[in-house]
Structure formats: C-alpha cells, structure tokens
Amino acid sequence: MSTFKAIVVDKADSGQVVRLTDFDEKDLMDGNVTVAVEYSTLNYKDGLALTGKSPVVRRFPMIAGIDFAGTVESSTHPAWKAGDKVILNGWGLGETHLGAYAHKARVKGDWLVRLPAGISARDAMAIGTAGYTAMLSVMAIERAGIVPARGSVVVTGAAGGVGSVAIALLAKLGYTVVAATGRPAEADYLKGLGAAEIIERKELTGTPRPLAKERWAGGIDAVGSTTLANVLSMTRYGGAVAACGLAGGMDLPTSVAPFILRGVSLIGIDSVMCPLPLRQEAWRRLATDLDRGKIAAMTSEIGLADVIAAGARIIAGEVRGRIVVKIR
Ligand code: NDP
C-alpha cells in the first residue's frame, strides 16, 4: 500500500468534514498522467470548497484544490513523459476529479499545460488560477479593442487575487488602472501594483442606474452583482467589461441600457473549461507580460497543514494578494 498526504473533503451526518489525512494511491481516479505535485495555491473557489459555503465539491470523498504545478512521474499520454514540468488549472479538479492538495495527482494529459520557460512551479502557483483568469480577462478586453489609448480600465475586488494580478498586468501593458476596493487601507499596496487611482467599493454598491456618468473604457470585474451593474452603467461608449467573479454575489441587477445605448460589451470569462489553445496563450503571456517581482511581493506561502484555516480567511475577504501552498 502506498499512501500520501492529502486534504480530503468528505460527507458525514453532521455535514461536510475536511481533514489532512493519508490517501491511498490506489484510490486515485483514472487518468493517463501521474504528477508529483509541488505547489498549489488558494483560490476563492478553494475557500468555497473547504468551508462548504457553496456546493463546489460534487464527488465524495474529494481531494480539494483546483490547480497545481508539478513534475510528471509517469505518463501514457503522447504529449507527456516523466520529468516534464506541468501546470493544471480547473477542468473540475477539486470538484469532480480528485484535486491538487495532495502529494500526487492522476489526471488527463489533455488538461495539462507545459510550465513556460523561466517560470518555476512556485511562480506558476503564485500566479495560480486567479492570475491565469486575470490574464484571460485582459486578453478578452484586448480582443474587444480596449487598448490603453481608449481610456482607463477599472478593476473590482482589487486587493484580491484576480484583482491584484489584473492590476499588475494592465499597468505593465500601459493601461491607466482604476482599482475599486473595500479595503482603502490597501491603497499603497494597490498603487505599488500599478493602480493610478483608488476608489472605494461603496462607490459601486449603490442602486445601479441604467446609465451613469461615463468613467472608464473597460473593466475587469471579480465581484459581480450590484458592483458589476454599476461598472457597466459607468462604462464609456463602445467599452467592454470582462466578468469573471462573484465575490459580491451571483446576481446582476442591470438593464440593457449600457448595451443598446452605449454599445458596451459584457464578456464572460471561464477558466475551468477554457480551451487548451487559449490557456497556452494565457500562460505564454503571463511569462512575458507580468512583473514577477510584483507577484513575489504579494505572495505568502503556507503548507498543507495550514490550508483549511486559510480557506475560511479567503471567504471572509481577509486575504490580500496570493497564497501559494507548498505541497512537499
Ligand atoms: P479573493 O478572495 O482573493 O478576492 C476577491 C475580492 O473581492 C476581495 O479581496 C475583495 O476585494 C472583493 N470582495 C470580497 N467580498 C466582497 C463583497 N461582498 N462585495 C464586494 N467586493 C467583495 O478571490 P479571487 O481573486 O481568487 O477570486 C475573485 C472572484 O473570481 C471569485 O468570485 C472567484 O470565484 C472568481 N474566479 C472565477 C474564475 C473563473 O473561471 N471565472 C477563476 C478564478 C476566480 P477588496 O478587498 O479589494 O474589495
């Protein structure tokens, strides 16, 4: 019998139980690549899974953790061989397929992206699914024609993982970034990432008007709900907003006015089932368009034993920037 350490979510009569325990390798699910996991990270969705606040986990027992970086141990997939350095984001990891908070993972080779040259496994997880989603969001507004000369871009949930990386990316690409945060005490942190202007979250939480004064050409929204509705109503003619999160709620109390009167586009971002070519492009861009010094400065590190408590903190909105999880 070969066992390894894992954070396992299970069901009990009293509700969900999460613990750091030994997991038997023979109980790993089917897959054609086995990976020695080196680093994972803590994303908002991991917090939802660990606390049971939302039904993220759809198979029990489940190893939590939606993303990892590591080294291929064995493979029958033509693209991968032992020793290859890989990244995995999403594809149901930690939801329907045994996940990342474990020494080992067995997955489909089609889900893996090669670790870009010059990025370590730890760097990749400091970026994590939050950073990769921020990159997908930046690429989406670029495709919609939002270049720096069009005007500023607002980032909501600014001090969180997606928000922090989005600010660093946009600033490096030459955009003027407006950071919306509920933690004005983090203003220096956000300016250090490259934000030109800090606004308080409450400016975007009032009852949304169909159209409000035009303030920005684009947006990256990690919050949803009233915040996204206000961002849309304040977006300039022909602008575009990428919606990637729901930290403020799942609803969207908006009207069609920004779309039909100002030609504003609302672009949905999904990192989980995102097609491979777009993922590869996002990771290529993260290797070149991100100031990794800024990422290092916003990243803290924990071990597997600290993950459960950290999950509660991210849901309470107490985590700034990114947390990497050192697995071994
Ligand atoms: P974090 O918890 O790190 O950041 C979320 C931020 O949102 C917080 O730091 C806070 O920013 C703000 N926030 C939290 N609660 C509220 C609230 N009630 N009202 C308004 N703002 C709030 O999470 P991540 O950055 O990792 O993820 C952000 C969102 O993106 C999550 O909803 C997550 O599920 C989603 N996501 C979606 C993905 C996809 O594929 N579409 C992939 C990855 C993440 P501040 O303190 O600055 O106000």
Residues whose N, C-alpha, C, O or C-beta is under 5 A from the ligand:
A	BS01	NDP	N43 Y44 K45 T129 A130 T133 G157 A158 A159 G160 G161 V162 G163 A180 T181 G182 R183 R201 A222 V223 C244 G245 L246 A247 G248 I269 D270 S271 V272 I314 G317 V319 G321
